[in-house]
Amino acid sequence: MPTTDLDTLDENLEFAAITPANAIDFASILGANAGSFDWLTTGGDRVRAIGSFTYDPGGNPTSGTVTSIGIDLSNDNDYDVVVELIPNADILTLISGHENFLRELFAGNDTFTGTFSTDVQLSGDSMTAVNGETGGTDNFDMVVSPGGDLLVTGDFYSLYAGVTATGGDDTFLINDNSANPITVIGDANSVFQNATLLGGKDIIQVTGVALETFIIGDVVIISGTLVGGDDEITTSGAQDSVYGDAVGGSDPGNNIHGGNDRIYAGAGVDEISGDTAGVAGVFVGGKDELHGEAGNDTIVGDTFRI
């Protein structure tokens, strides 16, 4: 089970986005020997792989297995991201593009830890789901310090047309002490037309003194089909927006079947929906259990808007 440590992160990290700022796309070789291989990415970051490698006469790797990775953002001689306990990842896959890098490292059951005061955007398994993919059972144990920000999805960033994927049963333990709104998403950010997401059974707990928190059990933007997972969400922020399954979307072709969620919102001014913020297509609500706790809350069982 690979473990990703963000404790030494001193720059913004964007691994998951339509165009990630820190994409691990190979640009050039910085160093090579039997036990390590260093390369520069197209964005100017340095990556060091530790393992066992062979090379051609030009110094290009021909084979190799990787057991740990260090990522030095901006190539300024300090590792910002350290990935250890890797079960022999293939070096040729890792240097074949950002999508393959993420999937080769994180497609299984992973742990993400760290305390940071920078902006972090990442997904637990891969950036773009492939047809038939199932997310791992991932654990996110993070502390967002003052000045930091977080957008994390448990499994994927996007599902495109023709793809059916299943979210893993992930656990999020996030302590948020920043003054910025953070976003925690159980499975994926976007499900586009003619794509289907089967949500995982996630546990999401956000503690701390955050001013504003957005928590979505399965997906933010839905234009395709969602079968929501049975999630358990607990928050303690001053102002939380919590949706058991999705924020929703305006596409009349979307198809949402809500999961059976349990939501416990902390004291504060909260907006809570058992399923979505809004829907435009087919919608079947789940059997949810909602607790507003103290504060002036707005709570609906299924959706705010149809």
C-alpha positions as CSV (number, residue, x, y, z in Angstrom):
1,M,0.0,0.0,0.0
2,P,1.8,3.2,-1.2
3,T,2.0,6.0,1.3
4,T,2.2,9.6,0.1
5,D,3.6,12.1,2.6
6,L,3.0,15.9,2.1
7,D,4.7,17.0,5.3
8,T,7.5,18.8,3.5
9,L,5.3,20.4,0.9
10,D,6.2,24.1,0.6
11,E,4.6,24.9,-2.8
12,N,1.2,24.5,-4.3
13,L,0.5,21.0,-5.6
14,E,-2.0,20.5,-8.4
15,F,-2.1,16.8,-9.5
16,A,-5.8,16.7,-10.5
17,A,-7.4,19.2,-12.9
18,I,-8.3,19.5,-16.5
19,T,-4.8,20.7,-17.1
20,P,-2.7,20.0,-13.9
21,A,0.0,22.5,-13.1
22,N,2.3,19.8,-11.8
23,A,1.7,17.1,-14.5
24,I,4.4,14.5,-14.3
25,D,5.2,14.5,-18.0
26,F,8.7,13.5,-18.9
27,A,11.0,16.1,-20.5
28,S,14.6,15.1,-19.9
29,I,17.0,12.9,-17.9
30,L,18.8,14.5,-14.9
31,G,20.6,11.4,-13.6
32,A,20.6,7.6,-14.0
33,N,22.3,4.6,-12.3
34,A,21.3,1.1,-11.3
35,G,19.5,2.2,-8.1
36,S,17.9,5.6,-9.1
37,F,16.6,7.5,-12.0
38,D,16.0,11.3,-12.0
39,W,14.0,13.2,-14.6
40,L,12.7,16.7,-15.2
41,T,9.1,17.2,-16.1
42,T,7.7,19.6,-18.7
43,G,6.6,21.9,-15.9
44,G,10.1,22.1,-14.4
45,D,9.7,19.7,-11.5
46,R,12.3,17.1,-10.6
47,V,11.3,13.5,-10.0
48,R,13.6,10.8,-8.4
49,A,12.6,7.1,-8.6
50,I,14.4,4.6,-6.3
51,G,14.5,1.0,-7.3
52,S,16.3,-1.2,-9.8
53,F,16.9,-0.1,-13.4
54,T,18.6,-1.0,-16.7
55,Y,19.5,1.4,-19.5
56,D,20.4,1.5,-23.2
57,P,23.7,3.0,-24.4
58,G,22.1,6.4,-24.5
59,G,21.1,6.3,-20.8
60,N,17.4,5.8,-21.4
61,P,15.7,3.3,-19.1
62,T,14.8,0.0,-20.8
63,S,13.3,-1.7,-17.7
64,G,13.0,-1.2,-14.0
65,T,10.8,-1.4,-10.9
66,V,10.3,1.5,-8.5
67,T,9.8,1.3,-4.7
68,S,9.8,4.9,-3.8
69,I,9.4,8.3,-5.5
70,G,10.4,11.8,-4.5
71,I,9.0,14.9,-6.2
72,D,10.9,18.2,-6.0
73,L,8.5,20.9,-7.2
74,S,10.3,23.7,-9.1
75,N,13.6,21.6,-8.8
76,D,14.8,23.6,-5.9
77,N,16.6,20.8,-4.0
78,D,13.9,19.7,-1.6
79,Y,11.4,16.9,-1.8
80,D,7.8,18.2,-1.5
81,V,6.0,14.9,-2.1
82,V,7.4,11.5,-1.0
83,V,5.7,8.3,-2.0
84,E,7.0,5.1,-0.3
85,L,6.0,1.4,0.0
86,I,5.4,1.3,-3.8
87,P,4.8,-2.4,-4.8
88,N,7.3,-2.4,-7.8
89,A,5.8,0.2,-10.2
90,D,7.1,0.0,-13.7
91,I,9.5,2.9,-14.6
92,L,8.5,2.9,-18.3
93,T,4.9,3.4,-17.4
94,L,5.7,6.2,-14.9
95,I,7.6,8.2,-17.5
96,S,4.9,7.8,-20.2
97,G,2.7,10.6,-19.1
98,H,0.8,12.1,-16.1
99,E,-2.2,9.9,-16.4
100,N,-0.1,6.8,-16.5
101,F,2.1,8.1,-13.7
102,L,-0.9,8.6,-11.3
103,R,-2.6,5.3,-12.2
104,E,0.6,3.2,-11.9
105,L,1.2,4.7,-8.4
106,F,-2.2,5.1,-7.0
107,A,-4.7,2.7,-8.7
108,G,-4.7,0.4,-5.6
109,N,-5.3,1.1,-1.9
110,D,-3.3,4.1,-0.8
111,T,-2.6,6.4,2.1
112,F,-2.2,10.1,1.9
113,T,-0.9,12.0,4.9
114,G,0.6,15.4,5.8
115,T,0.3,18.8,7.3
116,F,0.6,21.7,4.8
117,S,-0.1,25.4,4.4
118,T,-0.2,25.5,0.6
119,D,-2.9,24.7,-2.0
120,V,-3.3,21.0,-2.7
121,Q,-5.5,19.4,-5.4
122,L,-5.3,15.7,-5.9
123,S,-7.3,12.5,-6.6
124,G,-6.9,9.1,-4.9
125,D,-6.6,6.9,-7.9
126,S,-6.3,8.5,-11.3
127,M,-7.1,11.8,-13.1
128,T,-9.4,10.4,-15.8
129,A,-11.2,7.1,-15.2
130,V,-11.1,4.3,-17.8
131,N,-14.0,2.0,-18.6
132,G,-14.4,-0.7,-15.9
133,E,-12.0,1.0,-13.5
134,T,-12.6,0.6,-9.7
135,G,-11.1,2.9,-7.3
136,G,-9.0,1.7,-4.4
137,T,-9.8,1.8,-0.7
138,D,-7.8,5.0,0.1
139,N,-7.2,6.8,3.3
140,F,-6.7,10.5,3.5
141,D,-5.3,11.8,6.9
142,M,-4.4,15.4,6.4
143,V,-4.1,18.7,8.3
144,V,-4.7,21.9,6.4
145,S,-2.8,24.7,8.2
146,P,-3.6,28.4,8.1
147,G,-3.0,29.7,4.5
148,G,-3.6,26.3,3.0
149,D,-6.4,25.0,0.7
150,L,-7.6,21.6,-0.4
151,L,-9.6,20.0,-3.1
152,V,-9.5,16.2,-2.9
153,T,-11.5,13.5,-4.7
154,G,-11.4,10.0,-3.4
155,D,-11.0,8.3,-6.7
156,F,-11.1,10.2,-10.0
157,Y,-11.2,13.7,-11.3
158,S,-13.3,13.1,-14.4
159,L,-15.4,10.4,-16.2
160,Y,-15.9,11.0,-19.9
161,A,-18.4,9.6,-22.4
162,G,-18.5,5.8,-22.7
163,V,-16.9,5.2,-19.3
164,T,-18.4,3.3,-16.4
165,A,-16.3,3.3,-13.2
166,T,-16.8,2.4,-9.6
167,G,-15.6,4.5,-6.7
168,G,-13.7,2.9,-3.8
169,D,-14.7,2.9,-0.2
170,D,-12.5,5.7,1.0
171,T,-11.9,7.3,4.4
172,F,-11.2,11.0,4.8
173,L,-9.9,12.4,8.1
174,I,-9.3,16.1,7.4
175,N,-8.4,18.6,10.1
176,D,-8.9,22.1,8.6
177,N,-7.5,25.1,10.4
178,S,-7.2,27.3,7.3
179,A,-9.2,30.4,6.6
180,N,-10.0,29.1,3.1
181,P,-12.9,27.0,1.9
182,I,-11.9,23.4,1.3
183,T,-13.6,20.8,-0.8
184,V,-13.8,17.1,-0.1
185,I,-15.5,14.8,-2.7
186,G,-16.0,11.1,-2.1
187,D,-15.5,9.8,-5.6
188,A,-15.1,12.3,-8.6
189,N,-15.3,15.9,-9.6
190,S,-17.1,15.5,-12.9
191,V,-19.2,12.9,-14.7
192,F,-19.9,13.9,-18.3
193,Q,-22.6,12.9,-20.7
194,N,-22.9,9.1,-21.4
195,A,-20.6,8.3,-18.5
196,T,-21.7,6.3,-15.3
197,L,-20.3,6.5,-11.8
198,L,-21.1,3.9,-9.2
199,G,-20.3,5.7,-5.9
200,G,-18.3,4.1,-3.2
201,K,-19.2,3.8,0.5
202,D,-17.1,6.7,1.9
203,I,-16.5,8.0,5.4
204,I,-15.8,11.7,5.4
205,Q,-14.9,13.5,8.7
206,V,-13.8,17.2,8.6
207,T,-12.8,18.7,11.9
208,G,-11.1,22.0,12.9
209,V,-12.0,25.6,12.8
210,A,-12.6,26.1,9.1
211,L,-14.7,29.0,8.1
212,E,-16.3,27.2,5.1
213,T,-16.3,23.6,3.9
214,F,-17.9,21.9,0.9
215,I,-18.4,18.2,1.2
216,I,-20.0,16.0,-1.5
217,G,-20.5,12.3,-1.0
218,D,-20.0,11.3,-4.6
219,V,-19.6,13.8,-7.4
220,V,-19.8,17.6,-7.9
221,I,-20.9,18.0,-11.6
222,I,-23.1,15.4,-13.1
223,S,-24.2,15.3,-16.7
224,G,-24.3,11.5,-17.0
225,T,-25.5,8.8,-14.6
226,L,-24.8,8.5,-10.9
227,V,-25.6,5.7,-8.5
228,G,-24.7,7.2,-5.2
229,G,-22.8,5.4,-2.5
230,D,-24.0,5.0,1.1
231,D,-21.7,7.6,2.7
232,E,-21.2,8.8,6.2
233,I,-20.3,12.5,6.5
234,T,-19.4,14.4,9.7
235,T,-18.3,18.1,9.9
236,S,-17.6,20.7,12.5
237,G,-17.0,23.8,10.5
238,A,-18.6,27.2,11.0
239,Q,-20.3,27.1,7.6
240,D,-20.7,23.8,5.8
241,S,-22.4,22.9,2.5
242,V,-23.0,19.2,2.5
243,Y,-24.6,17.1,-0.3
244,G,-24.9,13.4,0.2
245,D,-24.5,12.5,-3.5
246,A,-23.9,15.5,-5.8
247,V,-24.1,19.2,-6.3
248,G,-25.9,18.4,-9.5
249,G,-26.0,19.8,-13.0
250,S,-28.3,21.5,-15.6
251,D,-28.1,18.8,-18.2
252,P,-31.6,17.3,-18.7
253,G,-30.0,14.0,-19.6
254,N,-28.5,13.4,-16.2
255,N,-29.7,10.4,-14.2
256,I,-29.2,10.4,-10.4
257,H,-30.1,7.6,-8.0
258,G,-29.2,8.8,-4.5
259,G,-27.4,6.7,-2.0
260,N,-28.5,6.1,1.6
261,D,-26.3,8.6,3.4
262,R,-25.9,9.7,7.0
263,I,-24.9,13.3,7.6
264,Y,-23.9,15.0,10.8
265,A,-23.2,18.7,10.4
266,G,-21.4,20.7,13.1
267,A,-22.6,23.8,14.9
268,G,-22.9,26.7,12.5
269,V,-24.9,27.9,9.5
270,D,-25.1,24.8,7.3
271,E,-26.8,23.9,4.0
272,I,-27.5,20.2,4.0
273,S,-29.1,18.0,1.3
274,G,-29.4,14.3,1.6
275,D,-28.8,13.9,-2.2
276,T,-28.2,17.0,-4.4
277,A,-28.3,20.8,-4.6
278,G,-30.2,20.6,-7.9
279,V,-31.2,18.2,-10.6
280,A,-32.5,18.6,-14.2
281,G,-33.1,15.0,-15.4
282,V,-34.1,11.7,-13.8
283,F,-33.8,11.8,-10.1
284,V,-34.5,9.1,-7.4
285,G,-33.6,10.2,-3.8
286,G,-32.0,7.9,-1.3
287,K,-33.0,7.0,2.2
288,D,-30.9,9.5,4.2
289,E,-30.4,10.4,7.8
290,L,-29.6,14.1,8.4
291,H,-28.5,15.9,11.6
292,G,-28.1,19.6,11.6
293,E,-26.8,20.0,15.1
294,A,-26.6,23.5,16.6
295,G,-26.9,26.6,14.4
296,N,-29.2,28.0,11.8
297,D,-29.4,25.3,9.2
298,T,-31.2,24.7,5.9
299,I,-31.9,21.0,5.5
300,V,-33.7,19.1,2.7
301,G,-34.1,15.4,2.4
302,D,-33.5,15.1,-1.4
303,T,-32.7,18.3,-3.4
304,F,-33.0,22.1,-3.2
305,R,-33.9,22.6,-6.8
306,I,-35.6,20.6,-9.6
